[in-house]
Amino acid sequence: MQKRLEFRCWNCDKPYSLFRKIDEDNPQLWVACPFCHKEAIVDLDPYRKPVDKIYRGKSSSNDNSGETEFDLPDILPTRPKS
């Protein structure tokens, strides 16, 4: 599912928003600023946090290791595309 995300351009420092799909396997987004047309990369890995789930029942093997979700700021900073 796509989400509307807000970014701040590394070049012109203007905020803009785009629809992007967040992929758990690839936590980097490639975006282009609509104002100055510079390409940028957004690294989402620093905003990944582990998820703790609690289940009811008798099973003591609640293995939810590796499950994460993104706790994103309101405006994501960008960096130049290398």
C-alpha positions in Angstrom: 0.0 0.0 0.0 1.3 3.4 -0.8 1.5 6.2 1.7 1.9 10.0 1.3 5.3 10.9 2.7 6.8 14.3 3.2 10.4 15.0 2.3 12.8 18.0 2.6 15.1 18.5 -0.4 18.8 18.4 0.3 19.5 21.0 -2.4 16.8 23.7 -2.2 15.5 22.9 1.3 11.9 23.0 0.3 9.4 20.4 1.7 7.3 18.3 -0.7 5.1 15.2 -0.5 4.9 12.2 -2.8 3.1 8.8 -2.7 5.6 6.0 -2.1 5.4 2.4 -1.2 7.5 1.4 1.8 9.2 -1.9 1.2 10.4 -3.8 4.3 13.2 -5.5 2.2 14.6 -2.3 0.7 14.5 0.5 3.2 15.8 3.2 0.7 13.6 5.4 -1.4 14.8 7.3 -4.6 12.9 10.5 -5.0 13.2 13.7 -7.2 12.4 17.1 -5.9 9.6 18.7 -7.9 11.1 22.2 -7.5 14.8 21.9 -8.4 14.5 18.4 -10.0 17.5 17.0 -8.1 17.5 13.3 -7.3 17.9 12.1 -3.8 17.9 9.1 -1.6 16.0 8.6 1.7 17.3 6.0 4.1 14.5 4.6 6.2 16.6 2.1 8.2 17.3 4.5 11.1 13.5 4.8 11.7 12.9 1.0 11.9 12.0 -0.3 15.3 11.2 -3.8 16.6 7.6 -4.8 17.3 6.6 -6.6 20.4 3.4 -8.6 20.1 1.6 -10.2 23.0 -0.7 -13.2 22.3 -3.2 -14.8 24.6 -3.1 -18.6 24.9 -1.0 -21.4 26.3 1.7 -21.4 23.7 4.9 -20.0 25.2 6.7 -19.9 21.8 5.5 -16.5 20.6 8.4 -16.1 18.1 8.0 -12.7 16.6 11.7 -12.1 16.1 12.5 -10.0 13.0 9.2 -8.2 12.9 9.7 -4.5 12.6 7.8 -1.3 11.7 8.8 2.2 10.7 8.4 5.1 13.1 8.8 7.9 10.6 9.1 11.6 11.3 6.7 14.2 9.9 9.3 15.3 7.3 12.0 12.9 6.0 15.4 14.4 5.2 17.0 13.5 1.9 20.6 13.2 0.8 22.2 13.5 -2.6 22.1 10.5 -4.9 25.7 9.2 -5.2 
